[in-house]
Amino acid sequence: MTNTPSSARDVYERTRPFALTLLLGAAAFTIAMAGVSSIADIIGPVFLALVITVTLHPIRRRLERYRLPEWVASIIMLLAAYLLLFLLTLALIVSVAQLAALIPGYTAQINEAVASVGNTLRDLGVKQDQINAVVNAVDPAQLVDLAMSVLSSTLGVVSNLFFLFTVLLFMAFDTDSTRRSLATLGERFPYPVAALANFARGTRNYMGVSAGFGLIVAVLDGIALQIMGVPGAFVWAVLAFVTNFIPNIGFVIGVIPPALIALLDSGPGTMIAVIIVYSVINFLIQSVIQPRVVGDAVGLSAMLTFLSLVFWTWVIGPVGALLAVPLTLLTKALLVESDPRTRWAIPLIAGTPAPGKEPESKAATEPLQEEPLG
């Protein structure tokens, strides 16, 4: 009996070494990421618009229960997205302006501290050339450069308002047609549609929980800094809110600038108080409560979350740190959950022993047909 082309291809798929498949996939992924990196200025705003649209989608579903026309629901969704961007942009602009005005006031203290460090190094026997290299390399603005970078990079994404607003406009009015198309495709391609639905749910859960707890952290940190008399309390509160979206190291980024300002303004005692207060508030909320609320909905292990932070920051720049988890969820949906042959990797990605559930029947995919983005 002669093998047909399809049967020959099936035999090849079964006998192809796994290592070869892995290498080919890694090579293709590397090439794709190089392309993504080359258009990072486009990917950042577009994906931010997608995340905002997905996050605000429950508002649309609630409006549809009142049987509002589609165009009315789309306009309300669009206005909600624009309002969110406006408030975020305004807060970032005010924060960057206050930070820029705050830095020059501590130039003398910073220079004095640098000179003191130089004298200490000289007493320890360090050569003068090495001391001069250290002293000359210190710029007062660099002490809060990390905070400035996070705020400015986020502002840079939302500052291209015309492009971002246009993308949001099309996404808001295309949501209904996209949802119907996915529902139709769910009959023929249940796995890809289920994967995209998981991405939407996971992204919505992550962004909603991160924003809610970020607001709590920002308010508590701002009040604590105000009570301790640390200058720029509003700036550091906004920084705490933004860095709450950065997994694992967001707390470290958020605490360094106010601790240094407290040291320069009021001495070591206030700096230690800032670190203690931040550690109690941020560790309790970000490391104990927040992960439990998110639970298994995101489906990413702690190690993979940290690696995604490093990877996406390298691929598309600082904004990749803010969108690291949603980007990883999309990659997981496209490369793992959408193909039954790769779903064995889901427990490894989630860091749980239980295997992922698969849509084995029409009944399993009916919720996706009704609300693929819900």
Secondary structure, 3 states (H helix, E strand, C coil): CCCCHHHHHHHHHHHCCHHHHHHHHHHHHHHHHHHHHHCHHHHHHHHHHHHHHHHCHHHHHHHHHCCCCHHHHHHHHHHHHHHHHHHHHHHHHHHHHHHHHHHHHHHHHHHHHHHHHHHHHHHCCCCHHHHHHHHHHCCHHHHHHHHHHHHHHHHHHHHCHHHHHHHHHHHHHHHHHHHHHHHHHHHHCHHHHHHHHHHHHHHHHHHHHHHHHHHHHHHHHHHHHHHHCCCCHHHHHHHHHHHCCCCCCHHHHHHHHHHHHHHHHHCHHHHHHHHHHHHHHHHHHHHHHHHHHHCCCCCCCHHHHHHHHHHHHHHHCCHHHHCHHHHHHHHHHHHHHCCHHHHHHHHHHHCCCCCCCCCCCHHHHHHHHHCCCC
